[in-house]
Amino acid sequence: MADSFHRVLSAAEVPPGTKKAVQVGDRCILICNSNQRLYAISNICTHAEKPLERGRMSATWIACPTHGARFDLATGKALNPPAVKPIATYEVRVVDEWIEVLIKEVAT
């Protein structure tokens, strides 16, 4: 199966300063509208394996609500302990007012 973009939400469903979790296949992805940009990241913290959707979001990062680990929205990099592993990030685009996320298929 080839890499492909998946339509996940209407752009109107994620106004500036908000975030919304979506399921794409077996992946739980968090769409974030921050700092005049859309980001698509894994919704699961790499430290506590808890959802990030209820975490505090700034212009460039999101914090896990469980232990406060922060992750860069653009790169997924863990910015402070207790997290050390990055979260997955996904390419995102808007087509005809719909948010689409690129899912890259893993070769087996």
C-alpha positions as CSV (number, residue, x, y, z in Angstrom):
1,M,0.0,0.0,0.0
2,A,1.3,3.4,-0.9
3,D,1.7,6.5,1.3
4,S,-1.4,8.6,1.1
5,F,-3.2,11.6,2.5
6,H,-6.3,10.9,4.5
7,R,-9.1,13.4,5.0
8,V,-9.7,13.8,8.7
9,L,-11.7,16.9,9.6
10,S,-13.2,20.1,8.2
11,A,-10.8,23.0,8.8
12,A,-13.6,24.8,10.6
13,E,-13.6,22.1,13.3
14,V,-10.1,23.2,14.5
15,P,-10.2,26.9,15.0
16,P,-7.0,28.8,16.0
17,G,-5.7,27.8,19.5
18,T,-7.6,24.5,19.6
19,K,-6.8,20.8,19.0
20,K,-8.8,17.7,18.1
21,A,-8.0,14.0,18.2
22,V,-8.9,11.8,15.2
23,Q,-8.4,8.1,14.4
24,V,-6.7,7.2,11.1
25,G,-6.6,3.4,10.9
26,D,-4.7,2.2,14.0
27,R,-3.2,5.7,14.7
28,C,-4.6,8.2,17.1
29,I,-3.6,11.6,15.7
30,L,-3.9,15.0,17.3
31,I,-4.6,18.0,14.9
32,C,-3.4,21.2,16.5
33,N,-4.0,24.7,15.2
34,S,-1.4,26.8,16.9
35,N,0.6,29.9,16.0
36,Q,-1.3,30.3,12.6
37,R,-0.3,26.8,11.5
38,L,-1.7,23.3,11.5
39,Y,0.2,20.4,13.1
40,A,-0.5,16.7,13.1
41,I,1.1,14.7,15.9
42,S,0.7,11.4,17.7
43,N,-1.9,11.8,20.5
44,I,0.0,9.5,22.8
45,C,2.8,10.6,25.1
46,T,5.9,8.5,24.7
47,H,6.6,8.6,28.5
48,A,3.3,7.7,30.1
49,E,1.4,6.5,27.0
50,K,-1.5,8.9,27.9
51,P,-3.5,11.1,25.5
52,L,-2.0,14.5,24.8
53,E,-5.4,16.0,23.7
54,R,-6.1,17.4,27.2
55,G,-2.6,18.9,27.6
56,R,-1.7,22.5,27.5
57,M,-0.7,23.8,24.1
58,S,1.5,26.9,23.5
59,A,2.6,28.4,20.2
60,T,5.2,25.7,19.6
61,W,4.7,22.8,22.0
62,I,2.2,20.6,23.8
63,A,2.4,19.3,27.3
64,C,1.3,15.9,28.6
65,P,-1.4,16.5,31.2
66,T,-0.1,13.5,33.3
67,H,3.5,14.4,34.0
68,G,4.1,17.7,32.2
69,A,6.5,16.4,29.5
70,R,6.5,18.8,26.6
71,F,6.8,18.0,22.9
72,D,7.7,20.3,20.0
73,L,4.7,20.5,17.6
74,A,6.7,20.7,14.5
75,T,9.4,18.0,15.1
76,G,7.8,15.9,17.9
77,K,11.1,16.2,19.9
78,A,10.7,15.7,23.7
79,L,11.6,19.0,25.3
80,N,11.9,18.1,28.9
81,P,11.8,15.1,31.3
82,P,10.3,12.7,32.1
83,A,9.9,12.2,28.3
84,V,13.0,11.4,26.3
85,K,11.6,9.8,23.1
86,P,9.9,12.0,20.5
87,I,6.3,11.6,19.4
88,A,5.4,10.9,15.7
89,T,4.6,13.9,13.5
90,Y,2.7,13.8,10.2
91,E,2.6,16.0,7.2
92,V,-0.7,18.0,7.1
93,R,-2.4,20.0,4.4
94,V,-5.7,21.7,3.7
95,V,-7.6,20.8,0.5
96,D,-11.0,22.3,-0.3
97,E,-11.4,23.3,3.4
98,W,-10.6,19.8,4.6
99,I,-7.6,18.8,6.8
100,E,-5.7,15.9,5.3
101,V,-2.9,13.9,7.0
102,L,-0.2,11.9,5.2
103,I,0.1,8.4,6.5
104,K,3.3,6.6,5.4
105,E,2.9,2.9,5.2
106,V,5.6,0.9,7.0
107,A,7.4,-1.6,4.9
108,T,7.2,-5.1,6.3
